Amino acid sequence: MSNSPKDRRASIKNDQVEQLKRMIEIREFEEICFNLFAEGLIRGTTHLCNGQEAVAVGIASSLEVTDYVMCTYRGHGHALALGMTPEKVLSEIMGKSGGSMFGLGGSMHLSDLSVGLLPTSAIVGAGIPIATGVAKSAQYKKTGAVAVSIFGDGAANIGAFHEGLNIAKVLNLPAIFICENNLYGEYSPLASTTSVLDLATRAKSYDMRNYIVDGQEIEEVIEKVGEAVNFARNGEGPTFIEMKTYRYSGHSRSDLAAYRPDGELEAWMERDPIKLLNNALVSKKTLTAKDLDKITKETNEKLNSVKEKVEKSSEPTLDYLFKNIYSE
């Protein structure tokens, strides 16, 4: 199997072992980013997705490379799940010319059109109206593509959320709106900013099909996203999916998450998505109890090799500022 983005995407379809490996890759990749930032080797900030890996890999496993995805600044996991190589993603995060945006975008602006990842955005909820527009384009051109907008729970309180869902339902667009509800909008617990704890409730006001999904169980993620994709492709309109999940890290690299109540993190870690999938595979005798440590060690070794290579690579020169401005 080659290491091309398309082949990386194909490898996780209908293969739970490969899905587990990709989730472990995301977890270990984020740990490397955490340490690189601490060493001052990453400019700006980083938003890690530790704990949310099943959502990223489950979504990617349910889509084709011809579909389109818009996600947030917490996008490393989605980029890797969709098929971007660790070298390409890490190069971008570290500001190297080999990055997906030549190192000009950084952690919060990842993109690879070969796997359908439109540029991630640092603006809360910005991807919702963009995905709605992309879905309209797919509908008009009859391409059969589906547009997916992935956003956090905080985005459910902004105007673009309501406008995007409303017009998607009015026009019966092939759009899927996926909320990663990790209980916190930056530093604010959901209950302090939002009148409903089940955000899928809001989709009902637009008469939109909606699901509440356990975001720690990848099989459930794949099942419900798959249903939504089929509805969209068949011309049956948009779906709203609320993924109940949790981020182990704070909002950004500088956030120690001191606002979390005692025991909350530990309770969620008991339902770690990697642990849950691994246990399921061990119970089915697909893997042995020792395989998780072996896979994690091998993944870590590969990623550290990538890190060393990227650290030695070149940064973009001034002329890179003018690349990709005009179509050739």
Secondary structure, 3 states (H helix, E strand, C coil): CCCCHHHHHHHCCCCHHHHHHHHHHHHHHHHHHHHHHHCCCCCCCCCCCCCCHHHHHHHHHHCCCCCEEECECCCHHHHHHHCCCHHHHHHHHCCCCCCCCCCCCCCCCCCEHHHCECCCECCCCCHHHHHHHHHHHHHHHCCCCCEEEEEEHHHHHCHHHHHHHHHHHHCCCCEEEEEEECCEECCEEHHHCCCCCCHHHHHHHHCCEEEEEECCCHHHHHHHHHHHHHHHHCCCCCEEEEEECCCCCCCCCCCCCCCCCCCHHHHHHCCCHHHHHHHHHHHCCCCCCCHHHHHHHHHHHHHHHHHHHHHHCCCCCHHHHHCCCCCC
